[in-house]
Amino acid sequence: LSYPRTESTAYPKSFDVRDVLSQQAQDSRWGKYVADLLDKGHTKSRGGVDMGDHPPITPVRPAGTHELSGNMARVYELVTRHFIA
């Protein structure tokens, strides 16, 4: 996950949402949904605030179910599902 100390609720214009989504396309939990988003196109965020220091917390790479457990796995899944949504 990206560095979470931020008040940003919007991604900067230079942020590549498609790239981050494509990294999640192989995950068995949400990969089919992500692949569909990539195929049909995703909706841009409705706005928010970009404080400039960091974008909102983001999954920076895929983490398989064998890599994390317990609370770490739950937090990763929460953040990733929120990002995908």
N, C-alpha and C positions, 0 to 999 in steps of 0.2 A: 504494500500500500504506500501511497505517497505520504509525504510529511503532513500530518494532520493539523498542525497549529496554524490555522488560518480562519479568517472571517469571510473569505471569499465564498460566494454562492453561485458564481458564474465563471465559465472557462474563458481564457483570453482568446481573441480571434485566431491566434496562431496555433491553438491547441488542435491536434488531429484526432478527433473523436473516432473517426473510422478506423484509424490504426489501433487504438486501444480496444475498440470493439472486436476487430479481427483477431486480436490475441486471445479473445475469450470464445471464439467460434468452435473450438475443438472440445470444450468442456462438456462432459456428459450431463451436467445439471442444467445448463442454459444454452449450450452451443447451438441447438437447432433453432431456438428463438433468435439468437444473435445472427446466425447465418441468414435467416429470413429478413432481419433488419438490414443487413448488408446488401441483400439481393434487391429488396424493395425500396430501400432508403429509410433513413431514420429522421425523426422530427428534431429540429433544433430546439434547444432550451428556450423557455419563455423569458429568459432574462436573469436577473440577479445582480449581485455586486461583485466586481472584480477588484479586490484590494491591491492587486499587483504583486504581492509577495509570493504567493503560491496559489495554484488552482485549487478547487475543492478536492477533498480526499478522493483518490482514484486508485483502482487496481493497476499497478504498473507492469504486472506480468501475470500469466496464469499460475495458479497454485492448485495442484491436484489434491484430491481428497486424502492421499497418502502423505502429503507434505505438512499439513496442519491438523491440529486436533483441539478438542475442547473449546475454550473461549476464543482462542486465536482463529479457529476455523469458523466459528459463528460470526465473529467480527468481519473476517474476510468475505464471507458469503453475504452478509448484510450490505457492506460497502459495494460489492460487485453487483448485486441485484439492484441496488439503488442507482448506481451508475448506468446500468443497462436500461433501466426504466426511464 
